Amino acid sequence: MAHTATLTHGGFNLSTRIANFIERVKENRARATEYNRTYTELQRLTNRELDDIGIRRCDIADIAREHAYCG
């Protein structure tokens, strides 16, 4: 007796799944780029400049992550 298995993913065909994957990759790259840009800009500030805007140097990574991935 022969069995066939069909796997469907919510009715999406392969080309749609590939397109969605590519879109997610692009979004993730854009977020990573934004994180790096924000992190670098804040790192370039002096301690005095950071103090003026109320940021501690140890918080820069968290601020960049929040900006790029949550905000």
N, CA, C and O atoms as a GROMACS GRO file, in nm:
protein
  284
    1MET      N    1   0.084  -0.116   0.000
    1MET     CA    2   0.000   0.000   0.000
    1MET      C    3   0.089   0.123   0.000
    1MET      O    4   0.179   0.135   0.083
    2ALA      N    5   0.066   0.213  -0.090
    2ALA     CA    6   0.147   0.334  -0.103
    2ALA      C    7   0.079   0.450  -0.032
    2ALA      O    8  -0.043   0.466  -0.038
    3HIS      N    9   0.160   0.528   0.035
    3HIS     CA   10   0.109   0.647   0.102
    3HIS      C   11   0.178   0.769   0.044
    3HIS      O   12   0.297   0.765   0.011
    4THR      N   13   0.106   0.873   0.033
    4THR     CA   14   0.166   0.999  -0.008
    4THR      C   15   0.145   1.100   0.103
    4THR      O   16   0.039   1.104   0.165
    5ALA      N   17   0.244   1.177   0.126
    5ALA     CA   18   0.235   1.281   0.229
    5ALA      C   19   0.237   1.416   0.160
    5ALA      O   20   0.322   1.445   0.076
    6THR      N   21   0.143   1.495   0.197
    6THR     CA   22   0.143   1.631   0.145
    6THR      C   23   0.158   1.725   0.262
    6THR      O   24   0.092   1.710   0.364
    7LEU      N   25   0.243   1.820   0.246
    7LEU     CA   26   0.270   1.917   0.351
    7LEU      C   27   0.230   2.054   0.300
    7LEU      O   28   0.287   2.105   0.203
    8THR      N   29   0.136   2.111   0.364
    8THR     CA   30   0.098   2.248   0.327
    8THR      C   31   0.121   2.338   0.446
    8THR      O   32   0.112   2.295   0.561
    9HIS      N   33   0.151   2.457   0.420
    9HIS     CA   34   0.180   2.555   0.524
    9HIS      C   35   0.076   2.666   0.514
    9HIS      O   36   0.102   2.773   0.459
   10GLY      N   37  -0.041   2.638   0.566
   10GLY     CA   38  -0.146   2.739   0.564
   10GLY      C   39  -0.190   2.776   0.424
   10GLY      O   40  -0.239   2.887   0.402
   11GLY      N   41  -0.174   2.685   0.329
   11GLY     CA   42  -0.215   2.713   0.193
   11GLY      C   43  -0.112   2.791   0.112
   11GLY      O   44  -0.138   2.822  -0.004
   12PHE      N   45   0.002   2.824   0.170
   12PHE     CA   46   0.104   2.897   0.098
   12PHE      C   47   0.180   2.804   0.004
   12PHE      O   48   0.214   2.691   0.041
   13ASN      N   49   0.204   2.850  -0.114
   13ASN     CA   50   0.286   2.771  -0.204
   13ASN      C   51   0.434   2.805  -0.182
   13ASN      O   52   0.466   2.898  -0.108
   14LEU      N   53   0.520   2.733  -0.245
   14LEU     CA   54   0.663   2.749  -0.223
   14LEU      C   55   0.712   2.889  -0.257
   14LEU      O   56   0.791   2.946  -0.183
   15SER      N   57   0.666   2.945  -0.367
   15SER     CA   58   0.714   3.077  -0.407
   15SER      C   59   0.671   3.184  -0.306
   15SER      O   60   0.746   3.279  -0.281
   16THR      N   61   0.553   3.170  -0.247
   16THR     CA   62   0.508   3.265  -0.145
   16THR      C   63   0.592   3.251  -0.019
   16THR      O   64   0.629   3.351   0.043
   17ARG      N   65   0.622   3.128   0.019
   17ARG     CA   66   0.705   3.105   0.137
   17ARG      C   67   0.845   3.161   0.118
   17ARG      O   68   0.901   3.218   0.210
   18ILE      N   69   0.901   3.146  -0.001
   18ILE     CA   70   1.034   3.201  -0.030
   18ILE      C   71   1.030   3.352  -0.027
   18ILE      O   72   1.120   3.416   0.028
   19ALA      N   73   0.927   3.411  -0.086
   19ALA     CA   74   0.914   3.557  -0.086
   19ALA      C   75   0.901   3.610   0.057
   19ALA      O   76   0.960   3.712   0.091
   20ASN      N   77   0.824   3.541   0.140
   20ASN     CA   78   0.810   3.582   0.281
   20ASN      C   79   0.942   3.571   0.355
   20ASN      O   80   0.976   3.657   0.435
   21PHE      N   81   1.016   3.465   0.328
   21PHE     CA   82   1.146   3.448   0.390
   21PHE      C   83   1.242   3.560   0.351
   21PHE      O   84   1.311   3.616   0.436
   22ILE      N   85   1.245   3.593   0.224
   22ILE     CA   86   1.331   3.701   0.175
   22ILE      C   87   1.291   3.833   0.239
   22ILE      O   88   1.378   3.912   0.276
   23GLU      N   89   1.162   3.859   0.253
   23GLU     CA   90   1.115   3.982   0.317
   23GLU      C   91   1.160   3.988   0.463
   23GLU      O   92   1.201   4.093   0.511
   24ARG      N   93   1.152   3.875   0.535
   24ARG     CA   94   1.197   3.872   0.675
   24ARG      C   95   1.348   3.898   0.684
   24ARG      O   96   1.393   3.967   0.776
   25VAL      N   97   1.424   3.842   0.592
   25VAL     CA   98   1.569   3.865   0.590
   25VAL      C   99   1.598   4.013   0.570
   25VAL      O  100   1.682   4.070   0.638
   26LYS      N  101   1.528   4.076   0.476
   26LYS     CA  102   1.546   4.219   0.450
   26LYS      C  103   1.511   4.302   0.573
   26LYS      O  104   1.584   4.396   0.607
   27GLU      N  105   1.401   4.269   0.639
   27GLU     CA  106   1.360   4.342   0.760
   27GLU      C  107   1.464   4.326   0.870
   27GLU      O  108   1.498   4.422   0.938
   28ASN      N  109   1.513   4.205   0.887
   28ASN     CA  110   1.614   4.181   0.990
   28ASN      C  111   1.744   4.255   0.962
   28ASN      O  112   1.808   4.307   1.053
   29ARG      N  113   1.782   4.261   0.836
   29ARG     CA  114   1.904   4.336   0.799
   29ARG      C  115   1.884   4.484   0.824
   29ARG      O  116   1.975   4.551   0.874
   30ALA      N  117   1.767   4.537   0.790
   30ALA     CA  118   1.738   4.678   0.813
   30ALA      C  119   1.742   4.710   0.962
   30ALA      O  120   1.795   4.814   1.002
   31ARG      N  121   1.687   4.622   1.044
   31ARG     CA  122   1.690   4.644   1.189
   31ARG      C  123   1.832   4.637   1.243
   31ARG      O  124   1.871   4.718   1.327
   32ALA      N  125   1.910   4.542   1.195
   32ALA     CA  126   2.049   4.531   1.238
   32ALA      C  127   2.129   4.654   1.198
   32ALA      O  128   2.212   4.703   1.275
   33THR      N  129   2.104   4.705   1.079
   33THR     CA  130   2.170   4.827   1.033
   33THR      C  131   2.133   4.945   1.120
   33THR      O  132   2.218   5.026   1.156
   34GLU      N  133   2.006   4.956   1.155
   34GLU     CA  134   1.960   5.065   1.241
   34GLU      C  135   2.021   5.053   1.380
   34GLU      O  136   2.060   5.154   1.439
   35TYR      N  137   2.029   4.932   1.433
   35TYR     CA  138   2.093   4.910   1.563
   35TYR      C  139   2.238   4.957   1.557
   35TYR      O  140   2.283   5.032   1.644
   36ASN      N  141   2.312   4.913   1.456
   36ASN     CA  142   2.454   4.949   1.444
   36ASN      C  143   2.473   5.099   1.430
   36ASN      O  144   2.565   5.156   1.488
   37ARG      N  145   2.386   5.163   1.352
   37ARG     CA  146   2.396   5.308   1.333
   37ARG      C  147   2.373   5.381   1.465
   37ARG      O  148   2.449   5.471   1.501
   38THR      N  149   2.268   5.343   1.537
   38THR     CA  150   2.237   5.407   1.664
   38THR      C  151   2.347   5.384   1.765
   38THR      O  152   2.390   5.476   1.834
   39TYR      N  153   2.392   5.260   1.775
   39TYR     CA  154   2.498   5.225   1.870
   39TYR      C  155   2.624   5.306   1.841
   39TYR      O  156   2.684   5.363   1.933
   40THR      N  157   2.664   5.312   1.715
   40THR     CA  158   2.785   5.384   1.677
   40THR      C  159   2.773   5.533   1.706
   40THR      O  160   2.866   5.594   1.758
   41GLU      N  161   2.659   5.591   1.674
   41GLU     CA  162   2.640   5.734   1.699
   41GLU      C  163   2.648   5.766   1.848
   41GLU      O  164   2.710   5.865   1.887
   42LEU      N  165   2.586   5.684   1.930
   42LEU     CA  166   2.591   5.708   2.074
   42LEU      C  167   2.731   5.684   2.130
   42LEU      O  168   2.775   5.756   2.219
   43GLN      N  169   2.800   5.584   2.081
   43GLN     CA  170   2.936   5.555   2.127
   43GLN      C  171   3.031   5.670   2.096
   43GLN      O  172   3.127   5.692   2.170
   44ARG      N  173   3.006   5.741   1.989
   44ARG     CA  174   3.095   5.851   1.949
   44ARG      C  175   3.081   5.974   2.038
   44ARG      O  176   3.168   6.061   2.037
   45LEU      N  177   2.972   5.982   2.113
   45LEU     CA  178   2.952   6.097   2.202
   45LEU      C  179   3.048   6.088   2.320
   45LEU      O  180   3.085   5.979   2.364
   46THR      N  181   3.088   6.204   2.369
   46THR     CA  182   3.173   6.207   2.488
   46THR      C  183   3.088   6.176   2.611
   46THR      O  184   2.965   6.181   2.606
   47ASN      N  185   3.155   6.145   2.721
   47ASN     CA  186   3.083   6.120   2.845
   47ASN      C  187   3.002   6.241   2.888
   47ASN      O  188   2.891   6.227   2.941
   48ARG      N  189   3.055   6.358   2.865
   48ARG     CA  190   2.983   6.481   2.900
   48ARG      C  191   2.857   6.497   2.817
   48ARG      O  192   2.751   6.533   2.869
   49GLU      N  193   2.867   6.470   2.686
   49GLU     CA  194   2.750   6.479   2.599
   49GLU      C  195   2.644   6.377   2.639
   49GLU      O  196   2.524   6.407   2.640
   50LEU      N  197   2.688   6.256   2.672
   50LEU     CA  198   2.594   6.154   2.716
   50LEU      C  199   2.527   6.196   2.846
   50LEU      O  200   2.407   6.177   2.864
   51ASP      N  201   2.604   6.252   2.937
   51ASP     CA  202   2.549   6.299   3.064
   51ASP      C  203   2.446   6.409   3.040
   51ASP      O  204   2.344   6.414   3.109
   52ASP      N  205   2.472   6.497   2.945
   52ASP     CA  206   2.379   6.606   2.914
   52ASP      C  207   2.243   6.553   2.867
   52ASP      O  208   2.140   6.615   2.894
   53ILE      N  209   2.242   6.440   2.797
   53ILE     CA  210   2.115   6.386   2.749
   53ILE      C  211   2.063   6.273   2.837
   53ILE      O  212   1.964   6.208   2.804
   54GLY      N  213   2.132   6.250   2.948
   54GLY     CA  214   2.084   6.154   3.047
   54GLY      C  215   2.104   6.008   3.012
   54GLY      O  216   2.023   5.923   3.048
   55ILE      N  217   2.213   5.978   2.940
   55ILE     CA  218   2.242   5.840   2.902
   55ILE      C  219   2.374   5.798   2.964
   55ILE      O  220   2.473   5.871   2.956
   56ARG      N  221   2.374   5.680   3.024
   56ARG     CA  222   2.499   5.623   3.074
   56ARG      C  223   2.560   5.538   2.962
   56ARG      O  224   2.488   5.474   2.885
   57ARG      N  225   2.691   5.540   2.955
   57ARG     CA  226   2.759   5.465   2.848
   57ARG      C  227   2.724   5.317   2.852
   57ARG      O  228   2.716   5.252   2.748
   58CYS      N  229   2.703   5.263   2.970
   58CYS     CA  230   2.671   5.120   2.982
   58CYS      C  231   2.530   5.088   2.930
   58CYS      O  232   2.497   4.970   2.912
   59ASP      N  233   2.448   5.189   2.907
   59ASP     CA  234   2.311   5.168   2.857
   59ASP      C  235   2.298   5.181   2.705
   59ASP      O  236   2.189   5.162   2.651
   60ILE      N  237   2.406   5.212   2.638
   60ILE     CA  238   2.399   5.238   2.494
   60ILE      C  239   2.347   5.117   2.417
   60ILE      O  240   2.262   5.132   2.330
   61ALA      N  241   2.396   4.999   2.446
   61ALA     CA  242   2.351   4.880   2.372
   61ALA      C  243   2.202   4.857   2.392
   61ALA      O  244   2.131   4.824   2.297
   62ASP      N  245   2.154   4.875   2.516
   62ASP     CA  246   2.011   4.857   2.542
   62ASP      C  247   1.927   4.960   2.470
   62ASP      O  248   1.820   4.928   2.417
   63ILE      N  249   1.973   5.084   2.467
   63ILE     CA  250   1.900   5.190   2.398
   63ILE      C  251   1.895   5.163   2.248
   63ILE      O  252   1.790   5.179   2.186
   64ALA      N  253   2.007   5.124   2.190
   64ALA     CA  254   2.011   5.094   2.047
   64ALA      C  255   1.920   4.976   2.013
   64ALA      O  256   1.850   4.979   1.911
   65ARG      N  257   1.921   4.873   2.098
   65ARG     CA  258   1.835   4.756   2.076
   65ARG      C  259   1.687   4.797   2.083
   65ARG      O  260   1.607   4.758   1.998
   66GLU      N  261   1.653   4.874   2.183
   66GLU     CA  262   1.514   4.920   2.198
   66GLU      C  263   1.471   5.002   2.076
   66GLU      O  264   1.360   4.985   2.025
   67HIS      N  265   1.559   5.088   2.031
   67HIS     CA  266   1.528   5.173   1.915
   67HIS      C  267   1.508   5.090   1.788
   67HIS      O  268   1.413   5.113   1.712
   68ALA      N  269   1.596   4.995   1.766
   68ALA     CA  270   1.591   4.920   1.639
   68ALA      C  271   1.487   4.809   1.638
   68ALA      O  272   1.424   4.785   1.535
   69TYR      N  273   1.467   4.744   1.750
   69TYR     CA  274   1.383   4.624   1.749
   69TYR      C  275   1.248   4.641   1.816
   69TYR      O  276   1.158   4.559   1.795
   70CYS      N  277   1.230   4.744   1.895
   70CYS     CA  278   1.103   4.759   1.968
   70CYS      C  279   1.031   4.890   1.935
   70CYS      O  280   0.912   4.904   1.959
   71GLY      N  281   1.102   4.983   1.882
   71GLY     CA  282   1.040   5.114   1.867
   71GLY      C  283   1.019   5.153   1.729
   71GLY      O  284   0.967   5.262   1.703
   0.00000   0.00000   0.00000
